[in-house]
């Protein structure tokens, strides 16, 4: 199963935007007991405590080996991507 929370709003008032962001953050937190902690890589989430574990799980060691072999200069990178080993 895949769950994606998307919260948008049109208000330009900073106070309203904070309230709506708080609502979305609270919903995310309240649902936490019901999800595995694994995350689909195409939905980057800067709030993850351990993004590599969340995105790649038990595949991370193998992916680091592949990264070292095929991209040792880290040409293909992003903030939460697999680091060169």
N, C-alpha and C positions, 0 to 999 in steps of 0.2 A: 504494500500500500504506500502511496505517496501523498503527503499532505504539504501544501504550500500555503503559507499565510501571506496574504498581500493586503496591505492597508494603504489606502490613498484618501486624500481629502483635498478639498478645494479652498479651504479657508486660508486667508493670508495673515490672519491674526495669530501672532506668535503664541499667545496663551491657548487658543483653541488647538493649534498644532501640537503643543506639548501635551494637552489632554488626550488627543487622539493617539499620539505616539505612546503615551502611557497605557492606554487601553490595549493597543496592539502588543506591547511588551508584556503586559499582565496576562493576556490570552496565551502568548507563547510560553510563559512561565507556568501557567496553570495546566497546560497540556503536557508539560515535560514528563510527568510520570507515565505517559501513555506512548511515548516514542522511544526508539532504541538508542538514540544518540548518534546514529549514523546519518549522514547528510549527502544528498545528491550533489555532486561536484559542480553542476551547472547552476546551482543556487548559492553562490558564495555568501558567507555569513561572517562578517568581521567580529561578531560577538562570541564566536566559538572559543572555548578555553583551549581545546586541542584540535585544531582543524585537520591536521594530517591524519590523526586517528579517526576523526569523524568522517572524512571523505574517503579514505582508502582502507581503513580497518586492517585486517590481517594481511592484506596485499601490500602494505607499505614497504616491508623489507625487500620484496621482489621488485617493486617499482623503483626503489632507490638503486638497486643493482642495474636495472635497465637504464635509468637516468644517467648513471655514471658511465655506462658503456656508450650510449648514443647521444648524450648531450652533456659532456663533461664541462663545457664552457657555460652551461646554464643559459643558452640562447632562448629556449622556450621556458618562460618563467612568469609567475605572477605572485602576488604577496602571500598567498596561501598554497602555493604549488609545492611540488616535491623538490627539496633542495638537493644540490649535487652531493653525493655521498663521499 
